[in-house]
Amino acid sequence: MRAVVQRVSRARVRVGGETVGEIGAGSLVLVGVKQEDTPSDAHYLAEKIAHLRIFDDAQGRMELSAVETGMAVLVVSQFTLFGDVRKGRRPSYARAASGAAAEALYEEVCEQLRRTGVPVATGRFGAEMEVEMIGDGPVTLLLDSERVF
């Protein structure tokens, strides 16, 4: 699994003009699932997201996590994170998991985050979404359950 984590002042997801997920300060997390991923990948990603020290302490240093601050996380499914553009100009999504398998692991990430006590908002899996965010920092991190970065 892969995730792009962005620290935000606020973020929201709209589907068909309706807001389906919204947070104030916290993290916008785009999550992609590949065919070989398992629940252990989802657990790894959720734990990493919940405990990333990307929020400022009283001295302005990034020393605090979402668990410690109570900052919310907006989780959005993003199969294009497994787009392969090494050949040609059109991305190949051959490594991305099928809809049902991807949705189950995406939901597992969200559930594991909730179990850590982090407030979680979501997009709508499989929908055409408009994602809006106001970055804070900017702070953007790439996570991969294969630990390739």
RAKAVEN-V945847 format. One record per residue. N is the residue number from 1. RES is the residue in one letter. PHI is phi as a letter, one per 40 degrees, with the letter a starting at -180 (none if undefined). BURIAL is 1 if it has 24 or more other ideal C-beta (glycine too) atoms within 12 Angstrom, else 0. Layout:
# RAKAVEN-V945847
{{N:RES:PHI:BURIAL} {N:RES:PHI:BURIAL}}
This chain:
# RAKAVEN-V945847
{{1:M:none:1} {2:R:b:1} {3:A:a:1} {4:V:b:1} {5:V:b:1} {6:Q:b:1} {7:R:c:1} {8:V:b:1} {9:S:c:0} {10:R:a:1} {11:A:a:1} {12:R:a:1} {13:V:b:1} {14:R:b:0} {15:V:b:0} {16:G:f:0} {17:G:g:0} {18:E:c:0} {19:T:c:0} {20:V:b:0} {21:G:a:1} {22:E:a:1} {23:I:b:1} {24:G:c:0} {25:A:c:1} {26:G:i:1} {27:S:b:1} {28:L:c:1} {29:V:b:1} {30:L:c:1} {31:V:b:1} {32:G:b:1} {33:V:b:1} {34:K:b:1} {35:Q:d:0} {36:E:c:0} {37:D:c:1} {38:T:b:0} {39:P:d:0} {40:S:c:0} {41:D:c:1} {42:A:c:1} {43:H:c:1} {44:Y:d:1} {45:L:c:1} {46:A:c:1} {47:E:c:1} {48:K:c:1} {49:I:c:1} {50:A:c:1} {51:H:b:1} {52:L:c:1} {53:R:c:1} {54:I:b:1} {55:F:b:1} {56:D:c:0} {57:D:c:0} {58:A:c:0} {59:Q:c:0} {60:G:g:0} {61:R:c:0} {62:M:c:0} {63:E:b:0} {64:L:b:1} {65:S:b:1} {66:A:c:1} {67:V:c:1} {68:E:c:0} {69:T:c:1} {70:G:g:0} {71:M:c:1} {72:A:c:1} {73:V:b:1} {74:L:b:1} {75:V:b:1} {76:V:b:1} {77:S:c:1} {78:Q:a:1} {79:F:c:1} {80:T:c:0} {81:L:c:1} {82:F:b:1} {83:G:c:0} {84:D:b:0} {85:V:b:0} {86:R:c:0} {87:K:b:0} {88:G:g:0} {89:R:b:0} {90:R:b:0} {91:P:c:0} {92:S:b:0} {93:Y:b:0} {94:A:c:0} {95:R:c:1} {96:A:c:1} {97:A:c:1} {98:S:c:0} {99:G:d:0} {100:A:c:0} {101:A:c:1} {102:A:c:1} {103:E:c:1} {104:A:c:0} {105:L:c:1} {106:Y:d:1} {107:E:c:1} {108:E:c:1} {109:V:d:1} {110:C:c:1} {111:E:c:0} {112:Q:c:1} {113:L:c:1} {114:R:c:0} {115:R:c:0} {116:T:c:1} {117:G:g:0} {118:V:c:1} {119:P:c:1} {120:V:b:1} {121:A:b:1} {122:T:b:1} {123:G:c:1} {124:R:b:1} {125:F:d:1} {126:G:g:0} {127:A:c:0} {128:E:c:0} {129:M:b:1} {130:E:b:0} {131:V:b:1} {132:E:b:0} {133:M:a:1} {134:I:b:0} {135:G:c:0} {136:D:b:1} {137:G:h:0} {138:P:c:0} {139:V:b:1} {140:T:b:0} {141:L:b:1} {142:L:b:1} {143:L:b:1} {144:D:a:1} {145:S:c:1} {146:E:c:0} {147:R:f:0} {148:V:c:0} {149:F:c:0}}
